[in-house]
Amino acid sequence: MAGYLTTHVLDTATGVPAAGMKIVLYRLEGEDRTKLAERVTNEDGRTDTPILPQDAFQTGEYELVFFAGDYLRAGSLDASEPLFLDQIPIRFGMSDTEAHYHVPLLLSPYGYSTYRGS
């Protein structure tokens, strides 16, 4: 089985999945950055399909960019511009050709965390 990449965004300030957030995936090669996919999270805070499916999977270095500012502005956030968090880039590597890589984002208006999920 070939590897693939998924993500999940949870809004820890409100305790709900972050629905409607744009996420863009890039492949990194040295200084080059190639856009591979753009998705929007569903009501469960996930993309409907893997952001990098098995048929497109390659090992290497990648970047997910989460458009948190757009999501936060669309909610009930009452904050001054510019927001503390806007676009959140997460760079990571994938080295196992048969692994499921899962990169979740736990988000609030003033902080975030991520980890390699399962």
N, C-alpha and C positions, 0 to 999 in steps of 0.2 A: 504494500500500500504506500503510495506517495504521501509526502507531508502536505500540510495545509495550514492556513493561518486564520484565526478568528479573533474577535474582540467583543467586549461587553462594556457598557458605560453605566455606572450607577451614580446617581445624584445623592451624595451622602448628607447634604444639607436638608433635603426634603424627604429622604428615605424612599425614593422611587427610582425606577430605571430612567435613564436620560433618553427619552424618545425625541426623534427629530434632529439629532446631532449629525452634522456632516463630518465624515472622516475621509482622509485621502492617504493612500499608501504610495510610497516611493521606494524604488530600489536605489541603493547607493553604491557607486563604483568610483573610488577615489573622490574627486571633487564633483563628479557627475551625479545628478539626481534625476531619475526617470520616473514619471508618474505612471503607476500601474493600474490603480483603481480608485474610484470615488464612490462612496456609499453613504446612506443615511440610516441612522438607527431606527428600529421599529419600536413598538410600544413596550417591548421587553428590554430595550436598550441594546439590542444586538442587531447585526446586519442580517438580512434575510438569507444570504448565502455567505460562504467564507469570503473574506476580503481578498484572500489569495487561495484559490482552489487548487486541488491536486494537479490538474492538467497544466497549471502555470507555475507550480512551485519550483523554486531553485534555492539552494543554500546561498548565503551571503548576508550582506548588511542591508537593513531596511529602516525606513522611518514612517511612522504613523503620525499624522497631524490631525489632532482633534480640534474642531472649531467650537471650543467651549464658550467663547464670548458670544457668538451668535445664539447658542442655546440659552445662556444665562440671560441675555437681553430679551429673549422671547418669553421667558418665565416671569415670575413676580419679583424679580430682583430689583431692588430700589438702591442703585449705586451710582456714584458719579463716574463720568467718563474721564479718562480712559479706565476701563475695568482693570483690576489687578491681574486677572488671567484672561487671555484672549485665545490665541492659537497655542496649543500645547503639542510640541513635537516630542516624540519618544523614539529614540534610535536604539536598535537592538540587532543582534545577529541570530541567524538560524543555521545550524551546522549539521543537523540530523535529517537526512533525506526522507525518512519515514515517520517523522514525529508530527503530532498535532501541536502547533504552537498557538497559545492563547494569551493575548495581551490585554487584560482588562484595565479600565481606568476608573478610579474612585474619585469623584469630583465634588468640590464645594466652591463657592465664589472666591475663596482665599487660599486654597490648597488642593493638592491632588496627590494620589499615589498610584503606583502600578506594580506589577509583579508578573512572573511567568505563571500563568494559571494552568488549569488542566481541562 
